[in-house]
Amino acid sequence: MGRRRHKESDQLAYHHLMSRTVNGEALFGDREREVLRKMIWQVADFSGVRVVTYAVMKNHFHILVEVPPAGTEVSDAELVRRYRKLYPKPTPWNPMPAEVLEGHLKDDFLDGRELRKELTRRMHDVSEFMRTLKLRFTLWFNRSRDRFGPLWSARFKSVLVEGDRWALRTVAAYIDLNAVRAGLVSDPKDYRFCGYAEALGGGRLARAGLSVVDKDLAGYRQTLYGAGGGEKEGKASISHEEAVRVLQEEKGKLPLSVVLRCRVRYFSDGMVLGSEEFVRKTLEDEPDGKRNRRPHSLRGSDWKGLAVGTGLRKRLFQ
Protein backbone atom coordinates (compact mmCIF):
# COMPACT_ATOMS: atom_id res chain seq x y z
CA MET A 1 0.00 0.00 0.00
CA GLY A 2 1.21 3.49 -0.73
CA ARG A 3 3.89 2.34 -3.19
CA ARG A 4 3.36 5.31 -5.50
CA ARG A 5 4.01 7.87 -2.76
CA HIS A 6 7.42 6.41 -2.01
CA LYS A 7 8.89 7.99 -5.13
CA GLU A 8 12.17 9.83 -4.73
CA SER A 9 12.00 13.38 -3.45
CA ASP A 10 14.49 16.23 -3.60
CA GLN A 11 13.64 17.24 -0.04
CA LEU A 12 13.05 15.63 3.34
CA ALA A 13 9.96 13.41 3.38
CA TYR A 14 7.97 12.14 6.35
CA HIS A 15 5.94 8.92 6.45
CA HIS A 16 3.63 7.39 9.04
CA LEU A 17 4.23 3.64 8.65
CA MET A 18 2.06 0.90 10.11
CA SER A 19 1.95 -2.91 10.05
CA ARG A 20 -0.27 -5.47 11.79
CA THR A 21 0.07 -9.18 12.55
CA VAL A 22 -1.85 -11.87 10.69
CA ASN A 23 -5.50 -11.76 11.80
CA GLY A 24 -4.53 -9.02 14.26
CA GLU A 25 -3.41 -11.65 16.77
CA ALA A 26 -1.87 -10.25 19.97
CA LEU A 27 1.42 -12.13 19.61
CA PHE A 28 3.85 -9.71 21.22
CA GLY A 29 4.59 -9.76 24.92
CA ASP A 30 7.14 -7.56 26.67
CA ARG A 31 10.10 -9.51 25.27
CA GLU A 32 8.87 -9.37 21.68
CA ARG A 33 8.03 -5.67 21.89
CA GLU A 34 11.46 -4.92 23.35
CA VAL A 35 13.22 -6.81 20.55
CA LEU A 36 11.14 -5.03 17.91
CA ARG A 37 11.81 -1.67 19.58
CA LYS A 38 15.56 -2.26 19.40
CA MET A 39 15.35 -3.47 15.81
CA ILE A 40 13.53 -0.30 14.78
CA TRP A 41 16.52 1.79 15.86
CA GLN A 42 19.03 -0.66 14.40
CA VAL A 43 17.42 -0.86 10.96
CA ALA A 44 16.75 2.87 10.88
CA ASP A 45 20.45 3.53 11.45
CA PHE A 46 21.37 1.16 8.62
CA SER A 47 18.74 2.62 6.29
CA GLY A 48 19.69 6.23 6.95
CA VAL A 49 16.22 7.28 8.08
CA ARG A 50 15.40 9.14 11.28
CA VAL A 51 12.76 7.78 13.64
CA VAL A 52 10.68 10.72 14.86
CA THR A 53 8.60 8.53 17.18
CA TYR A 54 7.11 5.03 17.32
CA ALA A 55 4.74 2.76 19.20
CA VAL A 56 5.05 -1.03 19.43
CA MET A 57 1.83 -2.74 20.44
CA LYS A 58 0.79 -6.35 21.02
CA ASN A 59 -0.34 -6.89 17.42
CA HIS A 60 0.98 -3.94 15.40
CA PHE A 61 3.42 -1.06 15.32
CA HIS A 62 3.57 2.55 14.13
CA ILE A 63 6.64 4.55 13.12
CA LEU A 64 6.94 8.15 11.98
CA VAL A 65 10.13 8.50 9.94
CA GLU A 66 12.08 11.28 8.27
CA VAL A 67 13.66 10.25 4.95
CA PRO A 68 16.59 12.23 3.47
CA PRO A 69 16.32 13.75 -0.01
CA ALA A 70 16.93 11.58 -3.06
CA GLY A 71 20.55 11.51 -4.12
CA THR A 72 21.92 12.00 -0.60
CA GLU A 73 25.44 10.63 -0.84
CA VAL A 74 26.79 8.01 1.52
CA SER A 75 30.55 7.61 1.81
CA ASP A 76 32.18 4.19 1.77
CA ALA A 77 33.17 4.63 5.41
CA GLU A 78 29.55 5.35 6.31
CA LEU A 79 28.35 2.35 4.28
CA VAL A 80 30.70 0.11 6.24
CA ARG A 81 29.57 1.63 9.55
CA ARG A 82 25.90 1.08 8.68
CA TYR A 83 26.60 -2.43 7.43
CA ARG A 84 28.38 -3.30 10.67
CA LYS A 85 25.40 -1.91 12.62
CA LEU A 86 23.00 -4.30 10.88
CA TYR A 87 25.40 -7.23 10.54
CA PRO A 88 27.77 -7.08 13.56
CA LYS A 89 28.86 -10.65 12.83
CA PRO A 90 28.48 -13.05 9.88
CA THR A 91 25.24 -15.02 9.61
CA PRO A 92 24.19 -17.96 7.39
CA TRP A 93 22.19 -15.59 5.18
CA ASN A 94 24.82 -12.83 5.20
CA PRO A 95 28.25 -14.42 5.70
CA MET A 96 30.41 -11.45 4.60
CA PRO A 97 32.16 -9.66 7.49
CA ALA A 98 32.28 -5.86 7.47
CA GLU A 99 36.05 -5.98 7.04
CA VAL A 100 35.66 -7.86 3.75
CA LEU A 101 33.10 -5.32 2.54
CA GLU A 102 35.50 -2.53 3.44
CA GLY A 103 38.24 -4.16 1.37
CA HIS A 104 35.98 -4.62 -1.66
CA LEU A 105 34.87 -0.98 -1.53
CA LYS A 106 38.45 0.22 -1.18
CA ASP A 107 39.65 -1.84 -4.15
CA ASP A 108 36.74 -0.50 -6.23
CA PHE A 109 36.77 -3.48 -8.58
CA LEU A 110 33.56 -4.94 -9.99
CA ASP A 111 32.63 -6.68 -6.73
CA GLY A 112 33.10 -3.46 -4.78
CA ARG A 113 31.08 -1.41 -7.23
CA GLU A 114 28.24 -3.94 -7.20
CA LEU A 115 28.21 -4.08 -3.41
CA ARG A 116 28.21 -0.28 -3.20
CA LYS A 117 25.31 -0.10 -5.66
CA GLU A 118 23.27 -2.72 -3.81
CA LEU A 119 23.80 -1.20 -0.37
CA THR A 120 23.12 2.32 -1.61
CA ARG A 121 19.88 1.10 -3.16
CA ARG A 122 18.68 0.11 0.31
CA MET A 123 19.35 3.53 1.81
CA HIS A 124 16.84 6.35 2.36
CA ASP A 125 13.85 4.30 1.22
CA VAL A 126 10.82 3.51 3.39
CA SER A 127 9.94 0.35 1.45
CA GLU A 128 13.43 -1.08 2.00
CA PHE A 129 13.38 0.06 5.62
CA MET A 130 10.10 -1.73 6.33
CA ARG A 131 11.06 -4.81 4.33
CA THR A 132 14.31 -5.21 6.25
CA LEU A 133 12.70 -4.52 9.63
CA LYS A 134 9.79 -6.90 9.18
CA LEU A 135 11.90 -9.67 7.67
CA ARG A 136 14.50 -9.55 10.44
CA PHE A 137 11.89 -9.53 13.17
CA THR A 138 9.95 -12.37 11.53
CA LEU A 139 13.10 -14.51 11.38
CA TRP A 140 13.80 -13.82 15.05
CA PHE A 141 10.19 -14.36 16.13
CA ASN A 142 9.76 -17.64 14.24
CA ARG A 143 13.04 -19.03 15.58
CA SER A 144 12.17 -18.04 19.14
CA ARG A 145 8.76 -19.72 18.89
CA ASP A 146 9.81 -22.75 16.80
CA ARG A 147 7.32 -21.36 14.29
CA PHE A 148 7.21 -20.97 10.52
CA GLY A 149 5.10 -19.00 8.06
CA PRO A 150 4.07 -15.36 7.67
CA LEU A 151 3.80 -13.07 10.67
CA TRP A 152 2.43 -9.88 9.09
CA SER A 153 -1.00 -9.51 7.50
CA ALA A 154 0.09 -7.32 4.58
CA ARG A 155 2.98 -5.31 3.16
CA PHE A 156 2.44 -2.16 5.25
CA LYS A 157 0.38 1.01 5.33
CA SER A 158 1.87 4.42 4.73
CA VAL A 159 0.64 8.01 4.97
CA LEU A 160 2.82 10.79 3.57
CA VAL A 161 2.97 13.64 6.10
CA GLU A 162 3.84 17.25 5.34
CA GLY A 163 7.09 18.42 6.90
CA ASP A 164 5.20 21.09 8.83
CA ARG A 165 5.70 21.09 12.59
CA TRP A 166 1.97 21.07 13.38
CA ALA A 167 1.19 18.19 11.01
CA LEU A 168 4.13 16.18 12.33
CA ARG A 169 3.29 16.94 15.96
CA THR A 170 -0.31 15.80 15.50
CA VAL A 171 0.71 12.52 13.86
CA ALA A 172 3.41 11.93 16.47
CA ALA A 173 0.92 12.49 19.31
CA TYR A 174 -1.52 10.06 17.70
CA ILE A 175 1.25 7.44 17.58
CA ASP A 176 2.45 7.99 21.16
CA LEU A 177 -1.13 7.76 22.47
CA ASN A 178 -1.61 4.22 21.10
CA ALA A 179 -1.21 2.56 24.48
CA VAL A 180 -3.69 5.02 26.03
CA ARG A 181 -6.28 4.19 23.36
CA ALA A 182 -5.69 0.48 24.01
CA GLY A 183 -6.32 0.99 27.75
CA LEU A 184 -2.84 -0.24 28.72
CA VAL A 185 -1.84 3.00 30.48
CA SER A 186 -3.45 6.33 31.28
CA ASP A 187 -0.32 8.30 30.39
CA PRO A 188 2.03 7.51 27.45
CA LYS A 189 5.05 8.24 29.66
CA ASP A 190 4.29 4.95 31.43
CA TYR A 191 4.38 2.84 28.24
CA ARG A 192 7.99 1.85 27.65
CA PHE A 193 7.49 0.85 24.01
CA CYS A 194 6.83 4.31 22.54
CA GLY A 195 9.05 7.20 21.53
CA TYR A 196 7.68 9.65 24.10
CA ALA A 197 8.37 7.37 27.06
CA GLU A 198 11.82 6.51 25.75
CA ALA A 199 12.61 10.21 25.31
CA LEU A 200 11.49 11.01 28.87
CA GLY A 201 13.64 8.14 30.07
CA GLY A 202 16.69 9.84 28.58
CA GLY A 203 16.92 8.02 25.25
CA ARG A 204 19.21 10.15 23.10
CA LEU A 205 17.82 9.03 19.74
CA ALA A 206 14.21 9.28 20.94
CA ARG A 207 14.79 12.83 22.18
CA ALA A 208 16.46 13.78 18.91
CA GLY A 209 13.50 12.33 17.00
CA LEU A 210 10.84 14.21 18.92
CA SER A 211 12.85 17.43 18.62
CA VAL A 212 11.62 17.44 15.01
CA VAL A 213 8.07 18.12 16.23
CA ASP A 214 8.87 20.18 19.33
CA LYS A 215 12.15 21.32 20.84
CA ASP A 216 10.61 21.01 24.30
CA LEU A 217 9.06 17.75 25.55
CA ALA A 218 6.85 19.79 27.87
CA GLY A 219 5.46 21.60 24.84
CA TYR A 220 4.85 18.30 23.09
CA ARG A 221 2.97 17.06 26.15
CA GLN A 222 0.51 19.92 25.64
CA THR A 223 -0.42 18.34 22.31
CA LEU A 224 -0.89 14.98 24.03
CA TYR A 225 -3.17 16.40 26.72
CA GLY A 226 -4.40 19.78 25.55
CA ALA A 227 -2.80 23.16 26.11
CA GLY A 228 -1.27 23.47 29.53
CA GLY A 229 -2.55 20.39 31.24
CA GLY A 230 -3.37 16.74 31.57
CA GLU A 231 -6.31 14.52 32.30
CA LYS A 232 -6.49 15.77 35.86
CA GLU A 233 -7.67 19.11 34.47
CA GLY A 234 -10.51 17.49 32.61
CA LYS A 235 -9.00 17.68 29.17
CA ALA A 236 -9.92 14.08 28.31
CA SER A 237 -12.55 13.24 30.92
CA ILE A 238 -15.22 12.21 28.39
CA SER A 239 -15.50 8.43 27.99
CA HIS A 240 -14.28 6.79 24.81
CA GLU A 241 -17.76 5.49 24.01
CA GLU A 242 -19.30 8.92 24.38
CA ALA A 243 -16.55 10.52 22.31
CA VAL A 244 -17.10 8.09 19.45
CA ARG A 245 -20.85 8.64 19.62
CA VAL A 246 -20.46 12.42 19.40
CA LEU A 247 -17.93 12.18 16.58
CA GLN A 248 -19.40 9.35 14.53
CA GLU A 249 -23.16 9.58 15.06
CA GLU A 250 -23.71 13.26 15.79
CA LYS A 251 -20.91 14.50 13.49
CA GLY A 252 -19.93 16.76 16.38
CA LYS A 253 -16.64 18.32 17.43
CA LEU A 254 -14.49 17.65 20.49
CA PRO A 255 -11.16 18.95 21.82
CA LEU A 256 -8.21 17.55 19.90
CA SER A 257 -6.78 15.85 22.99
CA VAL A 258 -10.02 13.86 23.23
CA VAL A 259 -10.20 12.97 19.54
CA LEU A 260 -6.62 11.70 19.57
CA ARG A 261 -7.70 9.11 22.14
CA CYS A 262 -9.99 7.57 19.54
CA ARG A 263 -8.89 5.50 16.60
CA VAL A 264 -8.96 7.95 13.66
CA ARG A 265 -8.70 6.60 10.13
CA TYR A 266 -7.20 9.84 8.82
CA PHE A 267 -3.87 8.70 10.25
CA SER A 268 -3.92 5.21 8.77
CA ASP A 269 -5.90 5.55 5.51
CA GLY A 270 -5.67 9.20 4.54
CA MET A 271 -2.93 8.66 1.88
CA VAL A 272 -1.37 12.05 2.53
CA LEU A 273 -1.81 14.46 5.46
CA GLY A 274 -0.94 18.13 5.74
CA SER A 275 -2.17 21.53 4.63
CA GLU A 276 -4.68 21.68 1.77
CA GLU A 277 -2.00 23.11 -0.50
CA PHE A 278 0.43 20.28 0.31
CA VAL A 279 -2.22 17.60 -0.20
CA ARG A 280 -3.40 19.15 -3.48
CA LYS A 281 0.14 19.38 -4.85
CA THR A 282 0.90 15.79 -3.83
CA LEU A 283 -2.25 14.50 -5.53
CA GLU A 284 -1.44 16.44 -8.70
CA ASP A 285 1.94 14.72 -8.82
CA GLU A 286 0.42 11.24 -8.52
CA PRO A 287 1.35 9.13 -11.58
CA ASP A 288 -1.87 7.08 -11.59
CA GLY A 289 -3.93 9.66 -13.45
CA LYS A 290 -6.58 10.08 -10.76
CA ARG A 291 -6.68 13.83 -11.14
CA ASN A 292 -10.18 14.16 -9.70
CA ARG A 293 -8.90 13.57 -6.18
CA ARG A 294 -8.92 16.60 -3.94
CA PRO A 295 -8.00 17.52 -0.37
CA HIS A 296 -10.56 16.68 2.31
CA SER A 297 -10.60 18.75 5.49
CA LEU A 298 -10.44 16.80 8.72
CA ARG A 299 -13.59 16.90 10.82
CA GLY A 300 -14.34 16.19 14.47
CA SER A 301 -12.06 18.85 16.01
CA ASP A 302 -10.06 21.98 15.31
CA TRP A 303 -7.24 20.49 13.24
CA LYS A 304 -5.81 23.91 12.32
CA GLY A 305 -6.24 23.45 8.58
CA LEU A 306 -5.07 19.86 8.19
CA ALA A 307 -6.43 17.86 5.25
CA VAL A 308 -6.04 14.34 3.82
CA GLY A 309 -5.95 12.97 0.31
CA THR A 310 -9.04 10.78 0.31
CA GLY A 311 -12.57 11.07 1.64
CA LEU A 312 -13.19 8.75 4.59
CA ARG A 313 -16.75 8.30 5.81
CA LYS A 314 -17.38 4.82 7.18
CA ARG A 315 -16.16 4.15 10.71
CA LEU A 316 -13.93 7.21 10.65
CA PHE A 317 -13.77 7.32 14.46
CA GLN A 318 -13.66 4.14 16.53
Disulfide bonds with the S-S distance in Angstrom:
none
